[in-house]
Amino acid sequence: MGGGVVRGRIELGTGIGWRPEIADEIAGLAGIDWVEVVAENICPGHLPDALRRLLDAGTTVVPHGVSLGLGGAERPDLARLMALAERAEALGSPLVSEHIAFVRSAAGPGPRLEAGHLLPVPRTRDALDVLCENVRIAQDALPVPLALENIAALFAWPDEELTEGQFLAELVGRTGVRLLVDVANLHTNHVNRGEDPARALDELPVEAIAYVHVAGGHERDGLWYDSHAHPVTRPVLDVLAELRARVTPPGVMLERDDAFPSGAELAAELDAIRAVMTGAGARHG
């Protein structure tokens, strides 16, 4: 699946991150075209009944991995790749997604360290070379296209050579990988790292976007925390509007991972996202 050309457009529509805690609420939401599941949290042979019912009803399900660590120095773990491929096939998914991040230390004389978190990849050409090779290995092992997500970070590495947009554009150009653009993460990096979301979007190959994440967070002591446990804020919707002004992405979805709200609140957030996507919710002036 490698190469430098992004091929095909997979129309997804409006979706939501499926979590067991809100399975009943999701089942009652109108206009849900697809859901995303955390790949490591499901077993292909023992899917939750609520998720199975969505599949049987024709809802598209996309597995979203969190543990490959494609930005790490080591090559991707074959067992993790096979597990992600197995989930894509079991769910009949049109694509899978992961993160531009590293999550563990390389093998060495001491114990391997698991970060338990998605850590930012230095935006250097050396780091890009490693990432591109790891992405090609992953693409070759997966039965469907791969989309990679930009992550939120509290810090920047010293001596970076590329902006986020340049880094992602070169990654796409060299591998043909698709992009999962998280507009909440662009806002997080604006607050925490002083990076302009509009500039990042200007530098992106927008035709490579597979889908978009929208999520809530909160600011404390001058830092933005991408909590996925708060309502989506206006500044995040404004970044979504910036993206929508450049391209109509194939899919957009709401993420919520904690402090789960009612079905009515989820529906209202989805309506706000839809309003931006149709131009009715964009900020003017």
Number of C-alpha atoms within 10 A of each C-alpha: 20 19 14 14 14 21 14 10 13 15 13 22 17 21 25 22 21 24 21 12 13 17 17 12 18 24 15 12 14 9 12 19 18 22 24 21 19 16 23 15 13 14 13 15 8 8 14 13 10 15 22 15 13 18 16 10 9 11 17 20 26 24 24 25 21 21 23 24 25 27 28 22 16 16 18 19 15 13 10 15 19 15 16 26 21 17 21 23 15 13 17 14 18 18 21 26 23 23 24 24 25 23 21 21 15 15 11 7 6 7 9 11 11 12 11 10 12 19 21 21 22 20 20 16 14 10 16 20 14 16 25 22 18 22 27 18 19 26 21 14 15 20 19 17 23 25 25 27 23 22 22 24 20 15 11 14 10 9 9 14 13 15 15 22 19 19 21 25 19 18 21 24 17 19 21 25 28 28 29 25 27 25 27 33 26 26 25 26 24 18 17 19 17 10 16 15 23 15 13 18 20 14 15 21 18 18 17 24 25 29 26 22 20 25 24 23 20 16 13 7 5 8 15 22 20 21 18 20 18 17 19 22 15 14 13 21 25 20 24 27 23 19 23 16 13 12 13 15 23 17 19 25 24 22 24 23 16 12 12 16 16 12 17 12 13 21 19 12 19 24 14 17 24 17 15 22 22 12 13 12 18 21 13 5 3
